[in-house]
Amino acid sequence: MGYSIKDYIRKRFFPHIWCPGCGHGIILNNMLRAIAELGISKNEIVMVSGIGCSSRISGYVDFHSLHTLHGRALAFATGVKLSRPNLYVIVPMGDGDALAIGGNHFIHACRRNIDLTAIVMNNRIYGMTGGQFSPLSGKEIKATTAPYSNVDPSFDTVNLAIAAGATFVARTTTYHFNEIKEYIKKAITHKGFSVVEILTQCPTHFGRRNNLGGPVDMLKFFRDNTALLGSKKIKQNPDLIPRGIFVEKQLPEYTEEYERIKKRVKQK
Amino acid sequence: MKNKQLKFMQGNEVCAEAALYAGLEFFAGYPITPSSEILEYMAKRLPELGGCFIQMEDEIASMCAIIGASLTGRKSMTATSGPGFSLMQEALGFAIMAEIPCVVVDIQRFGPSTGLPTQGAQQDVYQARWGRHGDHSIIVLTASNHQDVFYITVDAFNLSETYRVPVILLFDEIIAHLREKVIFPEPGEIPVIERLRTSVPEGVDYHPYLPREDGRLPMSDFGGKHRYNVTGLFHDMWGFPTTDPKIVHGLLHHLVDKIEVNVNDIARTKEYYLDDAEVILISYGSSARTALHTVRSKRRKGERWGLLELNTLWPFPRSIVREKCEDADYIFVVEMNMGQTVNEVKKCVDYPERVYLVNRVDGIFITPTDVKNITRLIMGRGV
């Protein structure tokens, strides 16, 4: 393909901290492949992350990288993007990071339709702190803070993003290797706020506590329990988790609109 | 008067204009009384000047956004008041750790909690200094009149760039909403310090956190030729996380020492009638106006009173306060809180038993009559 993943990582910073069998490496790999295939210069990319297992991703990549506070990555990213609209700003987040502590920033970034690429790496658990349930765990899941099974209902990331106004919304899983790359490519080139939710496995905490087997079993679960939008499989079984691109539309983008205001004010 | 630069303005507006004079290009904020006029002023002025303004979803996001913008090379600021300032503390800690220049205005209102939102106070002196967890140092400036609000706001940006630290402008509601005369300096009349950027060429290893011989850290803009990591974790000279005790020890000392060692460079104070003063008032912000009024009326009666006004609150100008108070019989600290700065004065003077708090904490601005009555009581002269 004319590129090497090694050109996009900071070798000095490896090995990474992720557990054996973790899905985050699959996402990192495909995110870098997407960027390489788009041919974007490394100097034009800013990766902003929060706190958690997923957020360590920003340190491993050879871009401008900003490893911030728990839940606040999108707020930092908004400052970067509005200040320098020419930059590509990619924001990988975990499920708790994006939708618990960061939920307010998430819906407002969607509403603004600011040209950021949000990647929600959803493993349905707080991994780094030891396996507490997240707002994406869902009922009846077991976690260190739900030892008798969870009574806390979950969000649907895709529906939330659509309702809040995101103009590109997609979902896939770490089993669907090529979809990750294709959706991230589309999300990065999309003008406006884009959300890619990627279901990923945490065998250490989520899998172990819920008797889901090892990483391979968890990947097979993604294969067997999800289906592409509009596919025969999902028509036959509407209870499957849908994958695919749910929304892709063009609406005025925040930084472009602000530039228009600036031009109008200056002409006066 | 034909001076075009002569204005009659509100303190909040003066602060906003001074920030623009200092080269502000990015403002993010969230409405809160009594600081909202700064937000509104920026919404109007920044697009006219080609800068960026954004109203964020809360104060946390505002603080985060200005840090992000500052990393791209723009001078950045936010403005808030007590409750919003509390929300900004975590991100302020991040800016301290990652050494990102930015300016935060806290227009103090009466607290705690929602308190008295439209009434002045000086109760955030300790929050400004110690609002974050962990050891650190920070610069906190204030002013008592609009001319000084202008100068100290420009100074805030200059110090923030010089020391790569957030600078807090700790004004109060009374100064913020007061309207008075101010003369704007001409462009170039007072110094504006630009960001120190690295001269390391592209392709050569740039160490964002390796200080030069003079202790300063040249920056490289995000989106520029050097790609590096910025984190709130303890980090090495590349910005990569580390737990190496030697590096951790060195970084923590660097964060504190770069401010504390330079306390005299950062100290800004004003002296009124101190040369022969037997009674010294120490004050800052709006209460310094009351203190000055009191001192002048005492002088008219031939009493040897003087005022030391503090424009730098943190790092606390210890040696100046100690030296000026050496020969005083009484040292009265006039402030609108239950006693914050007074503790710092007691710590640094030779005779702490001569230091007294003169305060008012009922939401009403402290008057010269208050100061006269309280000091008479303390000095045993009856009411």
Contacts between the chains, C-beta under 8 A, distances in Angstrom:
chain1	res1	chain2	res2	distance
A	10	B	229	7.8
A	10	B	240	7.9
A	12	B	238	7.4
A	12	B	240	7.2
A	13	B	240	5.9
A	42	B	227	6.2
A	43	B	223	6.9
A	43	B	224	7.1
A	43	B	225	6.5
A	43	B	227	6.6
A	44	B	223	7.0
A	46	B	222	5.5
A	46	B	223	6.8
A	48	B	68	7.2
A	58	B	229	7.4
A	59	B	229	5.4
A	59	B	231	7.1
A	59	B	240	6.6
A	59	B	241	6.8
A	62	B	227	5.9
A	63	B	227	5.8
A	64	B	222	4.4
A	64	B	223	6.5
A	64	B	227	5.2
A	64	B	228	7.3
A	65	B	227	7.4
A	65	B	228	7.5
A	65	B	229	4.7
A	65	B	230	6.9
A	66	B	68	7.0
A	66	B	71	6.6
A	66	B	222	7.4
A	66	B	229	8.0
A	66	B	230	4.9
A	66	B	231	8.0
A	67	B	229	6.7
A	67	B	230	6.7
A	67	B	231	4.0
A	67	B	232	7.0
A	67	B	233	7.1
A	67	B	241	7.9
A	68	B	64	6.8
A	68	B	67	7.9
A	68	B	94	6.5
A	68	B	232	6.8
A	69	B	64	7.0
A	69	B	90	5.9
A	69	B	91	6.2
A	69	B	94	5.7
A	69	B	232	6.5
A	72	B	60	6.5
A	72	B	61	7.2
A	72	B	64	4.6
A	72	B	91	6.8
A	75	B	56	6.7
A	75	B	57	8.0
A	75	B	60	6.8
A	75	B	61	3.8
A	75	B	62	8.0
A	75	B	64	3.6
A	75	B	65	5.6
A	75	B	68	7.6
A	76	B	64	4.5
A	76	B	65	6.9
A	76	B	67	6.1
A	76	B	68	4.1
A	77	B	68	6.4
A	78	B	54	7.0
A	78	B	56	7.3
A	78	B	61	7.3
A	78	B	64	7.9
A	78	B	65	5.2
A	78	B	68	6.9
A	79	B	26	7.2
A	79	B	28	6.4
A	79	B	54	7.9
A	79	B	64	6.6
A	79	B	65	3.4
A	79	B	66	6.1
A	79	B	67	6.5
A	79	B	68	2.9
A	79	B	69	4.1
A	79	B	70	7.9
A	79	B	72	7.9
A	79	B	76	7.5
A	80	B	68	4.1
A	80	B	69	6.8
A	80	B	71	6.7
A	80	B	72	5.8
A	80	B	222	6.3
A	81	B	68	8.0
A	82	B	26	7.5
A	82	B	52	5.1
A	82	B	54	5.6
A	82	B	65	7.4
A	82	B	69	6.9
A	83	B	25	7.8
A	83	B	26	5.5
A	83	B	52	5.9
A	83	B	68	7.0
A	83	B	69	3.9
A	83	B	72	4.4
A	83	B	73	8.0
A	83	B	74	5.2
A	83	B	76	8.0
A	84	B	72	4.6
A	84	B	222	7.2
A	84	B	223	4.9
A	86	B	223	7.3
A	87	B	72	7.7
A	87	B	222	7.4
A	87	B	223	4.9
A	104	B	57	5.6
A	104	B	58	6.7
A	104	B	61	7.8
A	105	B	57	6.6
A	105	B	61	5.7
A	108	B	56	7.7
A	108	B	57	4.1
A	108	B	61	7.5
A	258	B	47	7.7
A	258	B	52	7.0
A	258	B	54	7.8
A	261	B	47	5.6
A	262	B	47	4.6
A	262	B	50	6.2
A	265	B	47	4.6
A	265	B	48	5.3
A	266	B	47	7.9
A	266	B	48	7.0
A	266	B	50	7.3
